[in-house]
Amino acid sequence: MIFGSAAELGTSLWFIAVALLVLAVVVGLVVWRARRRGSRTAVLDVALTLSGWWVMMSAVGLIAIVGKLFSADWVELMGVDVIVALPPDLPCVDSGAADGASTEGAALACRSAAVNSPTVYDASVGVRVLSALAELCQLIVSTLPAAMIAVICFQTLRGRAFHRTVVRALTIGAVVLLVVGIAGDLLAEISGTLALREVFSPDSEWYPPTFMLSISLPAVGGAIALAALAAVFSQGTRLQAERDRLERETEGLV
């Protein structure tokens, strides 16, 4: 995913355009080199190059996560929201009155709002470790597609598209995605709740009395998809082995 700047619309679009331009230049260079060599696998070359860059950027992200754990005393809570009331001087309308007759144009509803991903300073070591583990899990989940693409493209370019290595990688990827995906969500929610309990006293209205835990359905669905791909490649491996055996027997008869 390519992110733009959180500035004005024109600036954000400009950053996104530059990122897309760099991406297009990289793709163009890879395709040009493939055509120059007379290669017929330009698409695989591009996919392997981009997935390799993706994995390297994730490695940089891993270094950043570890560095923040040992150098920063703050954590950004990813698994919880802080519900706060809107300022009293903020123009808004009651939900029951927002029927279009009592307002002129668009208006905010007078109700609580959620502060997404709040930052907590001077968090305890335990909370920082749990938060870092949650970020690490999310990094692994976001890197898995690139790793799977890299393995498949690399083996295909070597003429071994249906090989046990691909089947093994997809199977391991499915297990890792399921375990790490679920663990990342749970760790984020647990660390966020514990951090808020360190910030607010038990008698505060913002003190979370319970843990609201949930399981990530995309992680489960992605693990099922990788397991299905592993089964498909496993079947392809068996068919490839059967074809090779028949070719050897045919050559022996000739």
N, C-alpha and C positions, 0 to 999 in steps of 0.2 A: 504494500500500500504506500502511496506517495502522499505526504502531508504538505500542506502549504502553511504559510505564516498566518498567525492569528491577527494580522493587521487589517488594513483596508482591503476591500474586495479586489481592487486592481492589483495590489501588491501580492495578495495570496494567489491570484490567478497567474501572476508573473512567475512566482516561485514554482508553481506546479508546471507551467509551460517549460521552464528551464529544466526541471527534473525530467519531464517527458522528452525534451530534446536530447539530453544526455543519454537517456535510455535508447532513443532512436539511433543516435550515433554509434553506440556500442553494438546494437543489433546490426546496423549497416556494415560496420567493420567486420563483424564475424561472418556475415553473409558474403561480403566481398572476398575475404580470405578463403572461404569455402569454395566460391566460384573460381577463384584463381587457381586453387589446387585441383579443380575439376571434381570436387566432392559433390555427391548427390544427397548428402545428409545435412544440408544447411539448417533445417529446422531443429534437428537434434543438436547440432553444434551451438545454436543460439540458446536452446533450452538448457544445455549443460553449462554454458558460460554464465547465464543469468542465475541459475540455481547455485552455481559455485560462489558468485558474488553475494547472493542472499545468505549463504552459510557463513561467509567471511564477515558480513555485517553483523550477523547474529553473534559471532565470536567477539566482536567489538562490544556488542551489547552485554555479553556475559562479563567482560572485564569491567564495564561501567557498573553493573549490578554489584559485583564483588567490591569494587572501589567505594561505592556509596555506602555499603554495609560497614566498612572499616573507617570511613572518613567523615560520615555525616551522622548527625544525631536526630534526623527527622525522617519520617516515612510518609509516603503518599498512600492513603487508604483507597484500595481499589474495590473492596468487596462490600462496603457499607456506604450509606448516604446519611447525612445529618439533616434532619427536617427542621427548618427554621421558618418563623413567621415573616411575612413581608413587612418592610418598614411602614410605620403608621402614616407617613406623609406621601406614600407612593400612590398615585392615582389608580384606583381599581374599582370594580363593581362587584356586588354580591352575585353569587351564582344564580340565585333565583331571579335577580333583576336583569341578568344578561340575556334578554330576549330580543334585543335589537331595538326596542322601543325607547329604552331609557338611556341609551348611549349614542354617541355620535362617532361612528367608525369603530375601529378595533379597540379593545380595552382588555386589561388584565383582570383575572378573577381574583378576588380577595380570599386567598387561601394560602396554606403553607407551601413552601417550596423546598426542594431537595438540593443540598449542596453536594455535588458529585465529586468524588476523589478529593476529599479534604486532606490537608497536610497537618501532621502532628509533630511538634518539636519536642525535643528532650524525651523521646520515647525510650522505653526500657530496651535492654539488649535482646531480651526474648522476643519482644514485638518486632524489633528490627530484623532479627533472624527469620522469623516467620514471614514477614513481608518480603524479604529478599528471596526466600524459597518460593513464595507465590509468584514473584516476578520471574524467577528462573523457570518455573513450570510453564508460565505463559510464553516465555521465550522459546522453550523447547517445542511447545505446541505450534507456534508460528513458524518454526524452522523445519519441522517434520516434512511438510509438502516439498520444500526445496531439496531436502536430503533424499526423499524418495524419487523425485524427478532426476536428480543427479545419478543415483544408482542405476535407474532404468536406462537413461540415455547413455551412460558410460558402458554398460554391458551390451547395449544394442550396437553402439559404434564398434565394439570389439567382435561383433557377429555372434553374440551370446545373449540374444534378447530373452529367450526362454531358458533360463539357467537357474540352478538351485540358489545362487547368490541373490537373485532378484526375489525369489519366493521367500527366502529367509529374511531379507531386509523388509519386505512388506509385512510379514508376520510379526517381526519384532516391532516395526513401526505401529502396527495396530495395537499391540499390547501397551507400548509406551504411550501412545495417544490416549488410550482409555484410562490408564493409571494416572499419568501425569496431568491430563486434562481435568479429571475429577479432583485430584489432589490440589491442583492450582486454585480451583474455585473455592474449595473448602479452606485452604490456607489463607486465601485473601479475605474470606468472610470472618474466619476466626481471628486473624491478626487485626482486622479492622475493628471488630467488637472489643477485643482486649485493649486496643489503643484508646478507644472512646471511653472505656471504663477507667483508664488511667487519667484521662482528661477531666471527666465529670464525676462528681460525687454521687453516691447512690440515691440521694434525695433530689437530684437534678432531673428535670423533665427530659433532658437529652441523654441521660444515662441508659444504655441498652440493657434491659433486664434479662433478655434471652438472646440466644444465638439463632439467627435466621440463616440456616444452611440450605444449600441447593446443589443439584448436580447439573453439570453442563450437558445439555442434549447435543450440541454440535460435536463435542468430543466423543460421545457415544456413537453418533451417526458417522463421524469420520473414521472411528475404529472399525465399525462394521464395513464401511466402504473399502478400507485398506485390507481387511480380512477377505472380502469378496475378490479384490484384485489379486491377492495372494493365491486364492483358489483358482482363478482364471489362469494365472501364470504357471501354477502347478500343473494344471491340465495341459497347458501348452508345452511344458517341459516333458511330460509323459508322451505326448504326441510326437514331439521332436525326437525323443529317444527311440520311439517305435519306428519312425521314418528312417532314422540312421541305421537301425538294425536291419530293416528291410533292404536298404541300399547295399549294406555289406553282404547280405545273403545273395542279393541279385548279382553283385560283382563276383562273388565266389562261384555262382553257377555259370557265369559267362567265362 
